[in-house]
Structures are given as structure tokens and as C-alpha cells.
Amino acid sequence: MPTLDDDTRRKSRRGFAAMDPERRREIARQGGSSVPSEKRSFAQNRDLAANAGRKGGSISRGGGRKPTVA
């Protein structure tokens, strides 16, 4: 049975890894510019973002520490 050497086990480059570095920089420069500023509610309202984070953290299944009873 033939064995796989390093050349045949290499993964093909996909997505950003396969792109030209200049193209990657171009995409990274765009940042979040496709979203209009009025729709960036968390950037506009810090309290809204904090409350959403708390809500998500309390609902998550594995979430936070539980007090230990000694």
C-alpha cells in the first residue's frame, strides 16, 4: 500500500490564502465600509452594545462561572 509523503498531504490554498497579497490588503482596507454608519448601532450606543453582550452571555449554554457552594 502506498504511503502519503509530505508533497501529497499538502492542503490546497483556499480563500484568502490563495489570493494575491495586494488583493488581501485591498479587501482589508475596506474594513466595514459597506455598512452605513446609521446602521452601526453598537458603534453609536455603547450601552446598547454592553446590554447585548450581557444578554448573549447569560443565554449561552456554556457561559460564565457558577458560584460554588462550600
VODOLO-600104 format. One record per atom (N, C-alpha, C, O): residue number from 1; atom name; x, y, z; residue in three letters. Coordinates in steps of 0.1 Angstrom, whole numbers. Layout:
BEGIN
+-----+----+-------+-------+-------+-----+
!   k !  a !  east ! north !    up !   r !
+-----+----+-------+-------+-------+-----+
! NUM ! CA !     X !     Y !     Z ! ALA !
...
+-----+----+-------+-------+-------+-----+
END
This chain:
BEGIN
+-----+----+-------+-------+-------+-----+
!   k !  a !  east ! north !    up !   r !
+-----+----+-------+-------+-------+-----+
!   1 !  N !     8 !   -12 !     0 ! MET !
!   1 ! CA !     0 !     0 !     0 ! MET !
!   1 !  C !     9 !    12 !     0 ! MET !
!   1 !  O !    18 !    13 !     8 ! MET !
!   2 !  N !     6 !    22 !    -9 ! PRO !
!   2 ! CA !    15 !    34 !    -9 ! PRO !
!   2 !  C !    13 !    43 !     3 ! PRO !
!   2 !  O !     2 !    44 !     8 ! PRO !
!   3 !  N !    24 !    49 !     7 ! THR !
!   3 ! CA !    23 !    59 !    18 ! THR !
!   3 !  C !    22 !    73 !    13 ! THR !
!   3 !  O !    27 !    76 !     2 ! THR !
!   4 !  N !    16 !    81 !    21 ! LEU !
!   4 ! CA !    15 !    95 !    17 ! LEU !
!   4 !  C !    27 !   103 !    22 ! LEU !
!   4 !  O !    30 !   103 !    34 ! LEU !
!   5 !  N !    34 !   109 !    13 ! ASP !
!   5 ! CA !    45 !   117 !    17 ! ASP !
!   5 !  C !    41 !   132 !    19 ! ASP !
!   5 !  O !    29 !   135 !    16 ! ASP !
!   6 !  N !    50 !   141 !    23 ! ASP !
!   6 ! CA !    46 !   155 !    26 ! ASP !
!   6 !  C !    40 !   162 !    13 ! ASP !
!   6 !  O !    31 !   170 !    15 ! ASP !
!   7 !  N !    45 !   158 !     2 ! ASP !
!   7 ! CA !    40 !   165 !   -10 ! ASP !
!   7 !  C !    26 !   162 !   -13 ! ASP !
!   7 !  O !    18 !   171 !   -18 ! ASP !
!   8 !  N !    21 !   150 !   -11 ! THR !
!   8 ! CA !     7 !   147 !   -14 ! THR !
!   8 !  C !    -2 !   151 !    -3 ! THR !
!   8 !  O !   -14 !   151 !    -5 ! THR !
!   9 !  N !     3 !   153 !     9 ! ARG !
!   9 ! CA !    -6 !   157 !    20 ! ARG !
!   9 !  C !    -8 !   172 !    21 ! ARG !
!   9 !  O !   -16 !   176 !    29 ! ARG !
!  10 !  N !    -1 !   180 !    14 ! ARG !
!  10 ! CA !    -3 !   194 !    15 ! ARG !
!  10 !  C !   -17 !   198 !    11 ! ARG !
!  10 !  O !   -23 !   193 !     2 ! ARG !
!  11 !  N !   -22 !   208 !    19 ! LYS !
!  11 ! CA !   -35 !   213 !    16 ! LYS !
!  11 !  C !   -35 !   223 !     5 ! LYS !
!  11 !  O !   -26 !   231 !     4 ! LYS !
!  12 !  N !   -46 !   223 !    -3 ! SER !
!  12 ! CA !   -46 !   233 !   -13 ! SER !
!  12 !  C !   -50 !   247 !    -6 ! SER !
!  12 !  O !   -57 !   247 !     4 ! SER !
!  13 !  N !   -45 !   257 !   -12 ! ARG !
!  13 ! CA !   -47 !   270 !    -6 ! ARG !
!  13 !  C !   -61 !   275 !   -11 ! ARG !
!  13 !  O !   -64 !   275 !   -23 ! ARG !
!  14 !  N !   -69 !   279 !    -1 ! ARG !
!  14 ! CA !   -82 !   284 !    -4 ! ARG !
!  14 !  C !   -84 !   298 !     1 ! ARG !
!  14 !  O !   -77 !   303 !     9 ! ARG !
!  15 !  N !   -95 !   305 !    -3 ! GLY !
!  15 ! CA !   -99 !   317 !     2 ! GLY !
!  15 !  C !   -88 !   328 !     2 ! GLY !
!  15 !  O !   -81 !   330 !    -8 ! GLY !
!  16 !  N !   -86 !   334 !    13 ! PHE !
!  16 ! CA !   -76 !   345 !    14 ! PHE !
!  16 !  C !   -61 !   339 !    12 ! PHE !
!  16 !  O !   -53 !   347 !     7 ! PHE !
!  17 !  N !   -59 !   327 !    16 ! ALA !
!  17 ! CA !   -45 !   321 !    14 ! ALA !
!  17 !  C !   -42 !   321 !     0 ! ALA !
!  17 !  O !   -30 !   322 !    -4 ! ALA !
!  18 !  N !   -51 !   319 !    -9 ! ALA !
!  18 ! CA !   -48 !   317 !   -23 ! ALA !
!  18 !  C !   -48 !   331 !   -30 ! ALA !
!  18 !  O !   -43 !   331 !   -42 ! ALA !
!  19 !  N !   -52 !   341 !   -24 ! MET !
!  19 ! CA !   -52 !   354 !   -30 ! MET !
!  19 !  C !   -38 !   361 !   -31 ! MET !
!  19 !  O !   -29 !   358 !   -23 ! MET !
!  20 !  N !   -37 !   370 !   -40 ! ASP !
!  20 ! CA !   -25 !   378 !   -41 ! ASP !
!  20 !  C !   -25 !   387 !   -29 ! ASP !
!  20 !  O !   -35 !   393 !   -25 ! ASP !
!  21 !  N !   -13 !   389 !   -23 ! PRO !
!  21 ! CA !   -12 !   398 !   -11 ! PRO !
!  21 !  C !   -18 !   412 !   -13 ! PRO !
!  21 !  O !   -24 !   417 !    -3 ! PRO !
!  22 !  N !   -16 !   417 !   -24 ! GLU !
!  22 ! CA !   -22 !   431 !   -27 ! GLU !
!  22 !  C !   -37 !   430 !   -27 ! GLU !
!  22 !  O !   -43 !   440 !   -22 ! GLU !
!  23 !  N !   -43 !   420 !   -32 ! ARG !
!  23 ! CA !   -58 !   419 !   -32 ! ARG !
!  23 !  C !   -63 !   417 !   -17 ! ARG !
!  23 !  O !   -73 !   423 !   -14 ! ARG !
!  24 !  N !   -55 !   410 !    -9 ! ARG !
!  24 ! CA !   -59 !   408 !     5 ! ARG !
!  24 !  C !   -59 !   422 !    12 ! ARG !
!  24 !  O !   -68 !   425 !    20 ! ARG !
!  25 !  N !   -48 !   430 !    10 ! ARG !
!  25 ! CA !   -47 !   443 !    16 ! ARG !
!  25 !  C !   -59 !   452 !    11 ! ARG !
!  25 !  O !   -64 !   460 !    19 ! ARG !
!  26 !  N !   -63 !   451 !    -1 ! GLU !
!  26 ! CA !   -74 !   459 !    -7 ! GLU !
!  26 !  C !   -87 !   456 !     1 ! GLU !
!  26 !  O !   -94 !   465 !     4 ! GLU !
!  27 !  N !   -89 !   443 !     3 ! ILE !
!  27 ! CA !  -101 !   439 !    10 ! ILE !
!  27 !  C !  -101 !   443 !    24 ! ILE !
!  27 !  O !  -111 !   448 !    30 ! ILE !
!  28 !  N !   -89 !   442 !    31 ! ALA !
!  28 ! CA !   -88 !   445 !    45 ! ALA !
!  28 !  C !   -90 !   460 !    47 ! ALA !
!  28 !  O !   -95 !   465 !    57 ! ALA !
!  29 !  N !   -85 !   468 !    37 ! ARG !
!  29 ! CA !   -87 !   483 !    38 ! ARG !
!  29 !  C !  -101 !   487 !    39 ! ARG !
!  29 !  O !  -105 !   497 !    45 ! ARG !
!  30 !  N !  -110 !   479 !    32 ! GLN !
!  30 ! CA !  -124 !   483 !    32 ! GLN !
!  30 !  C !  -131 !   482 !    46 ! GLN !
!  30 !  O !  -141 !   489 !    48 ! GLN !
!  31 !  N !  -125 !   473 !    54 ! GLY !
!  31 ! CA !  -130 !   473 !    68 ! GLY !
!  31 !  C !  -144 !   469 !    70 ! GLY !
!  31 !  O !  -148 !   458 !    69 ! GLY !
!  32 !  N !  -153 !   478 !    73 ! GLY !
!  32 ! CA !  -167 !   476 !    74 ! GLY !
!  32 !  C !  -174 !   487 !    66 ! GLY !
!  32 !  O !  -186 !   490 !    70 ! GLY !
!  33 !  N !  -168 !   492 !    56 ! SER !
!  33 ! CA !  -173 !   504 !    49 ! SER !
!  33 !  C !  -186 !   501 !    42 ! SER !
!  33 !  O !  -193 !   511 !    38 ! SER !
!  34 !  N !  -189 !   489 !    40 ! SER !
!  34 ! CA !  -202 !   486 !    33 ! SER !
!  34 !  C !  -214 !   488 !    41 ! SER !
!  34 !  O !  -225 !   489 !    36 ! SER !
!  35 !  N !  -212 !   489 !    54 ! VAL !
!  35 ! CA !  -223 !   491 !    64 ! VAL !
!  35 !  C !  -224 !   506 !    66 ! VAL !
!  35 !  O !  -215 !   512 !    71 ! VAL !
!  36 !  N !  -236 !   512 !    63 ! PRO !
!  36 ! CA !  -237 !   527 !    66 ! PRO !
!  36 !  C !  -236 !   530 !    81 ! PRO !
!  36 !  O !  -240 !   522 !    89 ! PRO !
!  37 !  N !  -231 !   541 !    84 ! SER !
!  37 ! CA !  -229 !   544 !    99 ! SER !
!  37 !  C !  -241 !   544 !   107 ! SER !
!  37 !  O !  -241 !   541 !   119 ! SER !
!  38 !  N !  -253 !   548 !   101 ! GLU !
!  38 ! CA !  -265 !   548 !   109 ! GLU !
!  38 !  C !  -270 !   534 !   112 ! GLU !
!  38 !  O !  -278 !   532 !   121 ! GLU !
!  39 !  N !  -265 !   524 !   105 ! LYS !
!  39 ! CA !  -268 !   510 !   109 ! LYS !
!  39 !  C !  -259 !   504 !   118 ! LYS !
!  39 !  O !  -261 !   492 !   122 ! LYS !
!  40 !  N !  -248 !   511 !   122 ! ARG !
!  40 ! CA !  -238 !   505 !   131 ! ARG !
!  40 !  C !  -243 !   509 !   145 ! ARG !
!  40 !  O !  -236 !   518 !   152 ! ARG !
!  41 !  N !  -253 !   503 !   150 ! SER !
!  41 ! CA !  -259 !   508 !   163 ! SER !
!  41 !  C !  -250 !   505 !   175 ! SER !
!  41 !  O !  -250 !   514 !   184 ! SER !
!  42 !  N !  -242 !   495 !   175 ! PHE !
!  42 ! CA !  -233 !   493 !   186 ! PHE !
!  42 !  C !  -222 !   503 !   186 ! PHE !
!  42 !  O !  -217 !   507 !   197 ! PHE !
!  43 !  N !  -218 !   508 !   175 ! ALA !
!  43 ! CA !  -208 !   519 !   175 ! ALA !
!  43 !  C !  -213 !   532 !   179 ! ALA !
!  43 !  O !  -206 !   540 !   185 ! ALA !
!  44 !  N !  -226 !   534 !   178 ! GLN !
!  44 ! CA !  -233 !   546 !   181 ! GLN !
!  44 !  C !  -237 !   546 !   196 ! GLN !
!  44 !  O !  -236 !   557 !   203 ! GLN !
!  45 !  N !  -240 !   535 !   202 ! ASN !
!  45 ! CA !  -246 !   534 !   215 ! ASN !
!  45 !  C !  -239 !   524 !   223 ! ASN !
!  45 !  O !  -241 !   512 !   222 ! ASN !
!  46 !  N !  -230 !   528 !   232 ! ARG !
!  46 ! CA !  -222 !   519 !   240 ! ARG !
!  46 !  C !  -230 !   511 !   250 ! ARG !
!  46 !  O !  -227 !   499 !   252 ! ARG !
!  47 !  N !  -241 !   517 !   255 ! ASP !
!  47 ! CA !  -249 !   509 !   265 ! ASP !
!  47 !  C !  -257 !   498 !   258 ! ASP !
!  47 !  O !  -259 !   487 !   263 ! ASP !
!  48 !  N !  -261 !   501 !   245 ! LEU !
!  48 ! CA !  -268 !   490 !   238 ! LEU !
!  48 !  C !  -259 !   478 !   235 ! LEU !
!  48 !  O !  -263 !   467 !   236 ! LEU !
!  49 !  N !  -246 !   481 !   232 ! ALA !
!  49 ! CA !  -237 !   470 !   230 ! ALA !
!  49 !  C !  -234 !   463 !   243 ! ALA !
!  49 !  O !  -233 !   450 !   242 ! ALA !
!  50 !  N !  -233 !   470 !   254 ! ALA !
!  50 ! CA !  -230 !   463 !   267 ! ALA !
!  50 !  C !  -242 !   454 !   271 ! ALA !
!  50 !  O !  -240 !   443 !   275 ! ALA !
!  51 !  N !  -254 !   459 !   269 ! ASN !
!  51 ! CA !  -266 !   451 !   272 ! ASN !
!  51 !  C !  -267 !   439 !   264 ! ASN !
!  51 !  O !  -271 !   428 !   268 ! ASN !
!  52 !  N !  -264 !   440 !   251 ! ALA !
!  52 ! CA !  -265 !   429 !   242 ! ALA !
!  52 !  C !  -254 !   418 !   246 ! ALA !
!  52 !  O !  -257 !   406 !   245 ! ALA !
!  53 !  N !  -242 !   423 !   250 ! GLY !
!  53 ! CA !  -232 !   413 !   254 ! GLY !
!  53 !  C !  -236 !   406 !   266 ! GLY !
!  53 !  O !  -234 !   394 !   268 ! GLY !
!  54 !  N !  -242 !   413 !   276 ! ARG !
!  54 ! CA !  -247 !   406 !   288 ! ARG !
!  54 !  C !  -258 !   396 !   285 ! ARG !
!  54 !  O !  -258 !   385 !   290 ! ARG !
!  55 !  N !  -267 !   400 !   276 ! LYS !
!  55 ! CA !  -278 !   391 !   273 ! LYS !
!  55 !  C !  -273 !   379 !   266 ! LYS !
!  55 !  O !  -277 !   368 !   270 ! LYS !
!  56 !  N !  -264 !   380 !   257 ! GLY !
!  56 ! CA !  -258 !   369 !   250 ! GLY !
!  56 !  C !  -250 !   360 !   259 ! GLY !
!  56 !  O !  -251 !   347 !   258 ! GLY !
!  57 !  N !  -243 !   366 !   269 ! GLY !
!  57 ! CA !  -235 !   358 !   278 ! GLY !
!  57 !  C !  -244 !   350 !   288 ! GLY !
!  57 !  O !  -240 !   339 !   292 ! GLY !
!  58 !  N !  -255 !   356 !   292 ! SER !
!  58 ! CA !  -264 !   349 !   301 ! SER !
!  58 !  C !  -272 !   338 !   294 ! SER !
!  58 !  O !  -276 !   328 !   301 ! SER !
!  59 !  N !  -274 !   339 !   282 ! ILE !
!  59 ! CA !  -282 !   329 !   275 ! ILE !
!  59 !  C !  -273 !   317 !   269 ! ILE !
!  59 !  O !  -278 !   306 !   267 ! ILE !
!  60 !  N !  -260 !   320 !   268 ! SER !
!  60 ! CA !  -252 !   309 !   262 ! SER !
!  60 !  C !  -252 !   297 !   271 ! SER !
!  60 !  O !  -253 !   298 !   283 ! SER !
!  61 !  N !  -250 !   286 !   265 ! ARG !
!  61 ! CA !  -251 !   273 !   272 ! ARG !
!  61 !  C !  -239 !   270 !   281 ! ARG !
!  61 !  O !  -241 !   266 !   293 ! ARG !
!  62 !  N !  -227 !   273 !   277 ! GLY !
!  62 ! CA !  -216 !   270 !   285 ! GLY !
!  62 !  C !  -212 !   281 !   294 ! GLY !
!  62 !  O !  -204 !   279 !   303 ! GLY !
!  63 !  N !  -217 !   293 !   292 ! GLY !
!  63 ! CA !  -214 !   306 !   297 ! GLY !
!  63 !  C !  -209 !   307 !   311 ! GLY !
!  63 !  O !  -209 !   297 !   318 ! GLY !
!  64 !  N !  -205 !   316 !   316 ! GLY !
!  64 ! CA !  -199 !   321 !   328 ! GLY !
!  64 !  C !  -197 !   311 !   340 ! GLY !
!  64 !  O !  -201 !   299 !   339 ! GLY !
!  65 !  N !  -192 !   316 !   350 ! ARG !
!  65 ! CA !  -189 !   308 !   362 ! ARG !
!  65 !  C !  -202 !   307 !   370 ! ARG !
!  65 !  O !  -209 !   317 !   371 ! ARG !
!  66 !  N !  -203 !   296 !   377 ! LYS !
!  66 ! CA !  -214 !   295 !   386 ! LYS !
!  66 !  C !  -209 !   295 !   400 ! LYS !
!  66 !  O !  -198 !   290 !   402 ! LYS !
!  67 !  N !  -215 !   302 !   409 ! PRO !
!  67 ! CA !  -210 !   302 !   423 ! PRO !
!  67 !  C !  -208 !   289 !   429 ! PRO !
!  67 !  O !  -217 !   280 !   427 ! PRO !
!  68 !  N !  -198 !   286 !   436 ! THR !
!  68 ! CA !  -196 !   273 !   442 ! THR !
!  68 !  C !  -201 !   274 !   456 ! THR !
!  68 !  O !  -200 !   284 !   463 ! THR !
!  69 !  N !  -207 !   263 !   461 ! VAL !
!  69 ! CA !  -213 !   263 !   474 ! VAL !
!  69 !  C !  -203 !   255 !   483 ! VAL !
!  69 !  O !  -200 !   243 !   480 ! VAL !
!  70 !  N !  -198 !   262 !   493 ! ALA !
!  70 ! CA !  -187 !   255 !   501 ! ALA !
!  70 !  C !  -193 !   250 !   514 ! ALA !
!  70 !  O !  -185 !   244 !   522 ! ALA !
+-----+----+-------+-------+-------+-----+
END
